[in-house]
Amino acid sequence: MVGQAPGAAPLHPLVDANESTVAEPRFRKTLRAGDPLLRDHVIEGRAILPGAATLAFVGAAAGLAEPGGRHALRDVVWGRPIEPADGGTALYVSFRPEGAGLAFEVHSEDGDDRVIHARGNAVPAPGTAPAAVDLDALRARLPLLRDRAAAYADYRAAGFAYGPSFQVIEEIRSGPEEALLRLSGERAAAAPESALPPALLDGALRACHWAGRTNAPRPGELAVPFSLDELETFAPLPAVCYAHARLVGEAGGVRRFDLTVLDERGRVLAE
């Protein structure tokens, strides 16, 4: 086994240990009930690890498994939600070669069984960042819908209780098929120094809740993502950024969005 000595410093804010074997590259993150990733993300009364944190964990581990380059995450499908057990839960991401990249599996353990929380692929990131977006034009065509206080009051009423470190939405602008959120991660306590701070990425995904919306969401109305075609990161997310969601399709009750994360000058950081 290739690993770390007990008590060694974590490899990354989101990766506690390398527990790889000759047969399987594997990395671990131990989650406890007091962790801000869980404590500040409560959905209908259940402390659940956000899907954004799973993406950030996989991205960090892929960089350790294959150092020296950027990875895009593709064909991600989330499985069973991750909830803390008494005494903590060890979460693992394991990799195997597939094509030009790595197939990954995020799991915890229940005795001898693996509980699958997400699957997908981490592949060499192919491209450079797209052209910058005109933020002034976006703001001009999308009227202000909610400020921070109103947004989180709406979320609480709908059963989404975000604690301080996950309250990153500063304002919401919405149009018929799109939304623009201004995000600030200055309160984020969970791995803020990582390239993809989970609270900011979670806030960016929330932009999909507001595309085309003019009123407050009702309990049971807000969906959570269950799949992701691709996530490519071009630069670390700064403390202040914007998330722009566009509705691109709807069928069988499933809505599909394109999502872009921008800096304050409109440069594309992730999509």
N, C-alpha and C positions, 0 to 999 in steps of 0.2 A: 504494500500500500504506500502511496505517496501522500503525505499529509503534513500536519503541523504538530509541534510539541504542545502538550497541554499548557494553557495559559498564554500562548502566543497571541500577538496582536491580530485582530481581524484583518483579512486580506483586502477588504473593501467595506464601506459602511453597510452594505447589504449582503455581504458574504462573510460568515464567521470562520469557515474552515474549508480546506480542500481535503476531501475524503476519497480521492480517486484511487482506483485499483488498476492493475494492468488491463483488466477486462472492461472497465467503465470509468470514464471521467465523471466525477460527482462532487458537488459542492453543497454545503449546508448553511442554512440560516435558522437559528433557534428563535422562536417567537414566544413571548410571554404576555400574560394578560395586561400588564402595565405598559407594554410597548405602545408608543403613540400610533404606530401603524394599525393597531387593533383598537386601542382605547378611544381613539378619536374618529373611528369609522364604524358607526353602529346603524345597521339597517333593520328596521322593524324590530328593534330590541335586541338584535344579535350583533356582537362584535365580530366583524368579518374582515379578513384581509382584503383590501381593494385589489381588483384585477390589475390596476396600474402598478401596484407594488410587485406583483408577479412578473410583469413585463420588465420592470427595472432590475429585479433579481436575476432573471434570465440574461438580460443584456450584460450585467456586470460579470456574471459567471462565464458567459461566452468569451468575454474579453480576457479572462484568466485562462480559459481552456485553449484559446488560440490568440495569444497576445500579438500586438503589432498592427492591428487593423480594425476598422469599424465593421460591425455586424448589423444587418437588417434582420428583423424578426418577421417571418412569413407564416401564413396558414395557421395562425394561433387559434386554438379552440379551448375554452375554459371548461373545466369539469366541476367536480364537487367544490363548493365554497370552503375556504380555509377558516376554521374557527379554532381558538386556542383551547387546548385541554388543560385540566388542572396540572400545574407544575410546568407548563410550557409544551410547545409542539415543535419538533424538528422538521423543517421543510427542506427538501432536497431538489436539486435540478441535476439530472444526468443527461449525458450526451452520447451519441453514436454517429459515426461518419455516415453521411448520406449525400450523394452527388458532390457538388463543390463545397458543401457546408456541413452543418451538423443538425441532426434531428434531436430535439430535446423533449424531456418529460419532467414535469414538476410534480412531486409526490410527497406524501408523508407515509408513515408506516403504522399499520395496525396489526401487531403481532408479526407474522411472516408475510402478510399481504401488503401490497402497495395500494394506497389510495391516490388516484390520479386527479390532480387539480388543473393541469393544463398540458397541452401538447402543441408542438409546432416545429419550426425550423429556424435556425440561425445561419445566415448565409453572408458571405462577404458583401459589404455594402457597395453597390455598383456605381453610384452616381455622385455628382456634385449637387449642391443646393440649387433649387430652382431660383428664378429671378425674384427679387423682392416684390412685396405686395404693397399697394398704396393704402396705408392704414387710414389716412385722412379721408379718402374716398369711401372706404368701408364704413367709417363712423358717420359720414354724411348721409349715407343711404339707409343706415340701420338705426332706428330711434332707440333711445335709452328705455329699457323696460324695468330693470331692477338695480338698486344699489346693493351693497354687501348685506346690510341689515335685513332688507326685504327678502333678498334671495335666500338667506339661511332661515328666516322665519317660514318661508314657503317650504323649504326642505324639511324642517322639523314637522310641520303640519302633514307632510306627505309620508312621514315615517323614516326619513333619512336624517339621523342625528350626527352632525359633524362636530367634533371637538375643535379646540382652538388651532391645532397644528394643521388641520385639513380645511380650515375656513380661508381659502385662498382666492375666492372670487370677489373682486372689488366692484365690478359692474357688468351688467348683461345688456347687450343690444340684440334685437331680434328683428328679422324680416320674414317674408312668406316662406322661404325654404332655407334660411341660413341664420346663424347667430354668431356674434362676436363677444367673447368674454375677456375682460382685463383681469389678469391674475397677479397676485403678489405672494411670494413664498417667504416673506420676512418672518412670519409666525411659525413656519414649518419646522418641526423638531425632529422629523423622521428622515435621516440621511440627506440633509439639505445640501451637503457637499458633493453628492453623486451627480453624474452627468444628467441623469433623469430623476430628479427628486420625486418620490412617489406622490407627495401631496400635490405638486404642480401638475404632474401628468394626470392624476385623478381629476383635478379641476379642469384640465383641458378636455378630458372625455365628457365632462358634464355639459360642455357646449352643445352636445347632441340632444340634451334634454330640452333646449330652448329654441331650436330652429323651428320657425313657424308658430311659436307660442305667443299668445297675447294675454293669457291669464295664469293664475297660480295652478300648479299641478295638484291633482287630487290624490288621496291615498290609493296605492295600488296602480297608479297610472304611469309612474316613472319606470322605465326599463333599465336593466343593467346589460352591458355588453356580454355576448357569449362567444363571439368570434372576431378575428381581426385578420384582414387580408395581408397587411404589411405595415410595419413601423420602421422607418429609417430616420436616424438621428444624425444631423449634420454638425451640430455644435451643442455644448452643454446648455441647459436651460438656465437663464439668469433669474434673479429674484423677482423681476417684473417682466411679464411676457403676455402675449395674447393668444387666444385659441379661436380659430375660425372654422366652424362646422357648416357643411353644405349637404343638404339632403339630396341623394343621387338616385334613390330608388325605394320602392315600397311594394311588398307583395306578401300575402298571407299573414299580415299583421307584423311583419318584420321590416324595419326601416334600415336603410343603408346610408352611411354618411362618408364623405371625405372630410378629413380633419387636418388642419395645418396649424403648427405652433410658430409664432412670430416673435421677434424681439421688438423693441420700441421704435425701431427704424423700418419695420416691415420685412426684415430679412428672415428667411425660412430657417428655423432651427430643427424642426422635425415634422414629418408628415406620414 
